[in-house]
Amino acid sequence: MKPTLYFIFILIFCLSIVSCKKEKKIQQNFEKFVVDESLPQNDTIKLLSKYPELKLYRTDVNESKSRTAYIVQESTIWNMSGRFDNYKCKTNLKDDTLNISLNNNNKQSGNGALVKVFNGNFFIKDYDPKTLKGEDKFIPAKAIYQKLVLNKDKFKKNDSIYGFIDYKSLLDDDIKKTFRGYFRALIK
């Protein structure tokens, strides 16, 4: 009887130790997005069609003839700050999830955000700046504020999507990131 009790006690102790070791995960904050059907008439979105798409590296092949995004990102690390406004928008529909990639990958590094939209909700993941072309790596971030406005709530392939994003996050407890602007793209 005693060996069985010892075994059960040791088993419970080992299971409690194993269950206490959990990876540090950032909680995903799901939010409702706003629908504004007049978004395609926004002045900034109209201006996007008047400028050519950005060429982020010499051999870059543009999928769109005109600019797909005007987003300004400001990052603050301690007392230093950086500002980026060279973003492109690409979208794809996979099952019931619309993936909106707002990124400025130049084959050496990347920056931006991936917005996943589904069932009237969305969440945002921050691209890791060490992301190389073809990779999807993300950095843990804590959303402080996030807002997404789209021109519709039902998505099909080959539809045009117009949007506005306002996102503030905290990366690694000392980097503040503000990401705000307009985008448009054809859903692939």
Salt bridges, closest charged atoms under 4 A:
ASP60 OD2 - LYS88 NZ 2.56
GLU63 OE2 - LYS90 NZ 3.71
GLU74 OE2 - ARG83 NE 3.80
ASP126 OD1 - LYS177 NZ 2.62
ASP159 OD2 - LYS152 NZ 3.26
ASP166 OD1 - LYS168 NZ 3.63
ASP166 OD2 - ARG180 NH1 3.18
